[in-house]
Amino acid sequence: MKLSKFIKQQRKDYKLTQRDLADRAGVGLRFIRELEAEKLTLRMDKVNIVLELFGHQLEPRPLPKSE
């Protein structure tokens, strides 16, 4: 699942607005909007702050092998 979709789904599952999530995570509303909009350049430390609210964190994952 894409990070943006995961964050949006978790936010909705917890019945949070983007503003609520930004306030709880201590990040700006613009950051949450950009995260959910799949902006390609985001600060990983801030992404992890948001993910920690849902009990997750960023970590390396192997790429699928091409045939």
N, C-alpha and C positions, 0 to 999 in steps of 0.2 A: 504494500500500500504506500502511496506517495505520502511524504511528510505533511504536505499541505492538507490533503484529504483527512489524514489521521487527526491532525490538530482540530480541524473544523468539526469532525465527527465527535471527538471527545468533548469539545466545547458545547456542542448541542446536547450530547448525552447528559452533561452536567448542568444543562439549562443556563448557560452563561452567554451573555452578549459578548461581542468583541471588546467592548469597553470594560465589562466585568473581568474578562480574562487578562486584559492589559493591566488593570488595576491590581489584580491578585498577584500577577507575576512581577509587577514593578517595572514594566516596559511600556513603551508608548503605544497608543492605539494604531499609529501608522505602521509600527513594526508588526503587529498582529495582522493587519490588513495585507501587508506585503508577504508575510509568511503564508497566509491562506491563498494568496494570489500566485504563489510559486515563484516569487522573485528569486533570481539565481544567485544573488550575492546577499547573504545574511550573516550576521555574526553568530558563530556557533555557540558562544557562551550564552547569548540571549535565547537561542533556540533551546538549549539545555535547561535554562531557567523555566521556560514555558513547559517543556516536556516533563520536568520534575513534578509539576503540579498534578500530572496524570500518572506518575510512577514509572516514567520512562526516561531514557537518555540516548543521545547519539552514540553510535559505535560503528566501527568498520564492518562491512559485510562483503563477502566475496562476490565478484561479478559472475553471472552465469557464463559457462564455457560455450564458445561458438562451436558448431559442428563443422 
